[in-house]
């Protein structure tokens, strides 16, 4: 499979309705993107697959949805107010700002070779204000991570759900970071969606659970179709660990620009709960009835980005191959070989042509299909072009309604995206045939 360069994927994403530049009619805004009709489905499917694996398929994890704007003391306790900073340098000529560790020569502007300013530290949190008066008393932050919303609700969840250790709290939500140098499409943006889970364990059992979650999270990407040769695990060196972490391992993917982080799995020890108790004055300890003692649980945190995951699934699914056109020639066929559980559409219903004789039956077939599968109805242009369009957006199966369907056998043709093989089935058996075909392609959700 041929991995595309970034520009090719960005072009496909816009052309086919996955991702659009935000505010494009006004010239856009740096590192902001809007998800189109297919992109919103892809990202939604990624989030649902994560939630299913982390919450629905486990007995020891529950969900939460905390607020984006929280009391500013949350970020004092977490260390973000003081430590969530990056070095920044500025070009006095073009006024652009850069992170020096992202430059080949941290003393020269990459655009005009002007000598850059000395580095200064820059807090990555976005400031805003609550109420009508913009002063320091009303200043708050947009959350830079979803994790702290989980920690400050630890006792609430514990009381409401009566869980015993070990147990986890999962959350999906927007986070905001005023990145100095965002880039690589939706890989690094200032507004993004996180999928995080905090798993609370007894001190001394944290190393076991850290290994457990590293394995679980690596396997999740692989099981949803990411090729294992494009994945690796990398342990953080001691000098790159976050201030709260005892150990961290990243799941990384081999992007066109090199290996990049997909997800971090950190052992946060008892840093967060102990800090929130110290700053708030409210007890955050867990009472262990069996041991008859109070203590701060240790925390294992798998933290992933939904946007970054969606980008990775697109990169890894992309393929180009020579395919017959039907007239004895060949052309390049672009295919997104999405796993059927995350593909924006699982089935497309295609009448052979936009014909009054075919349309009613094709619409009836689609009405049956759409109640069971994520589906599209497509009757624009020739059938060959529609097959190519569905290949390019990653639809695993196409169902074609032709004149034989309405005149002879009440059967339709199912075409497989990957093999391009076709077979005919009665309309009465279509749902079962589609389920079987999707299972053969790896689906566990039909």
Buried (B, 14 or more C-beta within 10 A) or exposed (E): EEBBEBEBBBEBBBEBBBBBBBEEEEEEEEBBBEBBEBBBBBBBBBBBBBBBBBBEEBEEBBBBEBEBEBEBEBBEBBBBBEEBBBBBBBBEEEEBBBBBEEBEEBEBBEEEEBEBBEBEEBBBBBEEEEEEEEEEEEEBBBBBBBBBBBBBBBBEBBEEEEBEBBBBBBBBBEBBBBBBBBEBBBBBBBBBBBBBBBBBBBEEBBBEBBBBBBEBBBBBBEBBBBBEEBBBEEEBEEEEBBEBBBBBBBBBBBBBEEBBBBBBBBBBBBBBBBBBBEEBEEEBBBEBEEEEEEBBBBBBBBBBBBBBBBBBBBBBBBBBEEBEEEEEEEEEBBBBBBBBBBBBBBBBBBBBBEBEEBBEBBBEBBEBBBEBBBBBBBBEEEBEEBBBBBBBBBBBBBBBBBEBBBEEEEBBBBBBBEEBEEEBBEBEEBBEBBBBBBEEBEBEEB
